[in-house]
Amino acid sequence: MTLLLAQMSVILAVTLICGWMARRLGQARVIGEMVGGILLGPSVFGRLAPHTSILLFSAGSLHPLEILSTVGLVLYLFLIGMEMDYDQLICQRRTAVLASGTSILIPFITAAALAHSLRIRFAPHGIGNLPFVLFLGIAMSITAFPVLARILEERRLQGTPLGTTAILCAAVDDVLAWTLLAFALTLIGADGGPASLPLRLAYLAMYLLLMLGMVRPLAARAVTLRKKPNLSLELLGIFIIFALASAAATEWIGVHPLFGAFLAGVCFPRIEHWQQAVRAKLDMVTSALLLPLFFALTGLRTRLDLLDDAKMWWWTAIVLAGAVFGKMGGGVLAARWTGQRWRNAFALGALMNTRGLVELVVLNIAYNVGAFSPTLFTMMVVMALVTTMSTTPILNLLKVGNDDSSLVREKAEVSA
């Protein structure tokens, strides 16, 4: 317990300082938290103070941090799903469906083109070609739902058509990505729930029907029968239990607990003061205490010292270029095909190119099951960091967000 508390103190101190510095530099706070996690890893802290690093972050002492960080991710995805605006989703469904489809397909084509070269150089021994292509394609095509939501919130875009479209695209991307991830895990025998892929998919389909077809309407109905409008402590506890149970269900199915948590948020009753109360009570603890633990764990697995020559950095640049071309290019093309202006199309592409948190989740899963080597894992972490850091400068260049009056007018027109 002493070691766990010491670990948490150091992690929170470093990520807090790095997050504050990121905000001062015009970046999202989560960028600083990601950098802070890397600073705590073997690439920096492990080199500057190797004995202290081993003493504080020995491999056998990290399991409690993994559990706490997973709980934080589950609660955060529940908050993200809770704040999705159904009306805006309907208005932007055409752009969102096409953009999410192209931003999944094009990165997968790019990953397939790069997979052979990367596999023979950096893949662990024994990983099959198809599972490796799937893991690489998922890593290149996924959008960081929580990071995207935080960027939208900080730039006051969460209620605009652009922000809602980006959130819906990320949601569709993540559903497809988790499904493909379940398939990839099944191919390499890393399943913990139903044994076969068809059985997993059947259970997932039944769970989606149960949540969206029964639980969500019943939750909305129960609200109309409730006499007391305030959110009590007992009711908040029920919501948290619901989120954790939904996450456990999808984890057992073999998709991922984050998908279940997000689905629980989607089923949350759309009562504005309840949404605000739940966010106020959960977001502070989740963002300030639990999520930094996940960034630190990812940093402990990131080995920048393995990229020790120009050839390694050249391959990292190839991975980065392929990821940006596939994800951002797919989003821009789809937005233009559906009649969006170039400015909004590039803004949507930049937002879809945000990988950050969920990308790190996928990379950690791929690393744990032996699909990615430490070197390839580090390359992908660099790609995730660079693509996420580029989002804010691109939005600034396009003058999108914060006091953007054109977005305010566009929102009013859609509402009308």
C-alpha positions, 0 to 999 in steps of 0.5 A: 500500500505504501508503494502504491500511494507513493506511485500515485503521488509521483504520477499525479504530480508529474502529469499535473505539471505536464498538463498545466504546461501543455495548456500554457502552450496552447495544447489540450491538457491530455497531451501533457498527461501523455508526455508526462507518462512517457517522462516517467518511463524507461526512456527518461526517468529510467535513464536519469535515475535507474535505481529509483525507477526500478524501486518505484515502478518495478514490473511486479508492482504495477497490477494495482495501477492497471486496475485503477486506470481501467476503472478510470477509463470505464467511468470516463467513457460512460461520461462521454456516452452520456453527453451524446446529443441524439438530435444533432446525431440525426442531423449529421448522420449522412456525413458521420456514417460516410466519414467514419466508413472512409476513415476506417477503410483507408487506414486499413488499406494503408496498414495492409500495404505497410504490414508485410514490411513492418512484420518482417522487421518489428513483429514478435515471433509467431504472430500471424499475418492476418492478426498483425494486419488487423492490429495494425489497421485498428491502431491506424484507424481508431479515433481517441474518443475521450481525447477528442471529447476533451478537445471539443469541450475545451474549444467549446465545440461539443454542441456544434454540428462539427463537434457532434459529427466528429463524436458520432464518427469516433463512436462508429469507428470505435464500435467497428474497431472493438469488433475487429479487435475481438476478431483479432484476439480470437485469431491468436487465442486471447479470448476470455469470454465465449470461445468462438467468434460467431458466438461472441458476435451473437452475444454482442448483437443481443446485448446491443438490442437489449441496451438500445431496444429495452434499457434506454426506453425504460430508463427514459420512461422511469424518469417521467415517473420519478417525483423527485427531480434532483440527483440523489447520492443513491441514484448516482450510485445506481448509475455507476453500478450500471456503467460498471456492469455494462463494462463487465458484460462487454468484457465477458463477451470479448469486445472491451469494457470501454465499449460497454461503458460507452453504451451505458452512457448512451442509455443514460436519460437525457436530463440536462441537470442530471448530466451536469451533476453526474459530470461534476461529481465524476469527471474531477476524480476520473480526470485528476486521479484515475486517467493519469495512472493509465498514461503513466503505465503506457509511458512505462512501456514506451522505449524511445531508446529502441529508436536508436538510429536514423533507420528506426526513425525513418520507419516511424515517419512512414507509420506516421505518414500512413496514419495521417494520410489514411485517417485525416484524408478519409475524413476530409474526402467523406466530408466533402462528398456530403457537401461540407465546406473545405474548412469544416472538412479539414477540421473534421479530418483533423479531429478524426486524426486524434488518437491519444487515449483510445489508441494507447488502449489498443496499443497496450492490448496488442502489446500484452497479447504479443502482437507488437514488439516493444520497438513497434509499440514505441513507434505507434505511441510516437504516432499517437502522440504526434497526431494528437498534438497536431489537432489543436494547431490545425484547428487554430490554423482553420480558426475553428472553436472557442469564439468562432462565430460562424460555428455559432451561427451554423448551430443556430441554423441547424437548431432552427 
